[in-house]
Amino acid sequence: MSTSPAKPGPDSLRPEVQAFEPYSAGLSIDEIREKYGLSQVIKLASNENPLGVSPVVQRVIADKADTCFRYAQVGNPRLVAAIAEFLAPWNITPQHVVVGNGSDEIIDLLIRLRARPGQDNIIAFKPCFSMYTLQSKLCGVEFRQTPLNQDFSFPWDKFLDLADENTALAFVTTPDNPSGFTPPVSELESLARALPENCILAIDEAYMDFCADQTAHSLLPRLEEFPNVVVMRTFSKLYGLAGLRLGYGVMAPWLADYLWRIRPPFSVNILAEEAGMAVLKDTVFVEETLRVVNQGRDFLTQSLTGMGCTVAPSQANFMLFRLPPGAPEAKAVFEALLAKGVIIRPLTSYGLPDSLRLTIGTEQENRTFVRCFQEVLGG
Ligand SMILES: *Cc1c(COP(=O)(O)O)cnc(C)c1O
């Protein structure tokens, strides 16, 4: 007599997992090239660096390829020291810094560190970066949101109304994605003072590197005054390392210590470590990127405005715009651009079906976009 083994199905998984709606990413160049049989495709959809990978970093990665059989050193001490040195003008020390497999990992760890499933809640604006929502829900933590103002500025009173004594974390993105809106630092300061005791204010500064006047917009230079604040930054955008996965959080040393305890020991790999250290010193690449992004932002803002679009003012390397009255729907414009080999980002998943988000590209990519966009609107 033989009994067959138990056969677990989806019903056996955690309810949070069964209800989980996965992250919806921008389309890839290869997908579009194949689908439309195009030779040239440009991607202005995921806010990546327009110049690609710094040549200095490419050399370092090639040089270090033979070290990949090793595990990275636990705690990534050389990389942490390099980041702290970079932030030293703002009195940041290695004890304040935790590196992660993208800032996505820091977001995930903060939630798991702080929020008790079924008991605590997390607050954010709507729309917000989907990782906050996804990881909160996956952890079984209530996620509360209040809509942004019509002009994408932040309604702080309503945000604070969401909070109570069980609010574990408050996520704020600045410059905001997808609008590019960047509140003055005084507003963040007031928020940090007004949040309930024990609530961590997690400020996602993925795009702060593109902001011309950081001290006017970031609390990072004054972290010592705000023990309840965590600032997150990434190497995925300005530094051109999205595919290597490297981000970091800056926070009070006692909190950093606990984050390190729960972080998987090898989540930041050896090549990400080397690339991160190299690119922090690569001021030529960084300055050239900033020049291209600033020029591109002006050019695209003028071009889109000239065609009747409404462009949200942005301090980041992307811009949100609304189509002119009488234009086809945003989804149709997005698809017509795809057919021409230009990938941008529809914002339906952000609840903004009338708007599109455009990453600032190289001068040539920007011109190609404008030409194709004109064709789409004209025909
Ligand atoms: C791109 C982005 C990040 C960066 O994520 P990584 O995991 O570091 O690649 C974080 N937050 C926001 C709002 C972003 O748009």
The ligand as an ORCA input file, in Angstrom:
! r2SCAN-3c Opt
* xyz 0 1
  C      14.801     54.254     -8.740
  C      14.256     54.467     -7.392
  C      14.882     53.902     -6.285
  C      16.158     53.137     -6.430
  O      16.000     51.815     -6.280
  P      17.292     50.871     -6.275
  O      16.762     49.671     -5.586
  O      18.356     51.572     -5.513
  O      17.648     50.640     -7.705
  C      14.363     54.144     -5.020
  N      13.285     54.922     -4.866
  C      12.670     55.499     -5.901
  C      11.511     56.396     -5.662
  C      13.131     55.275     -7.202
  O      12.494     55.829     -8.233
*
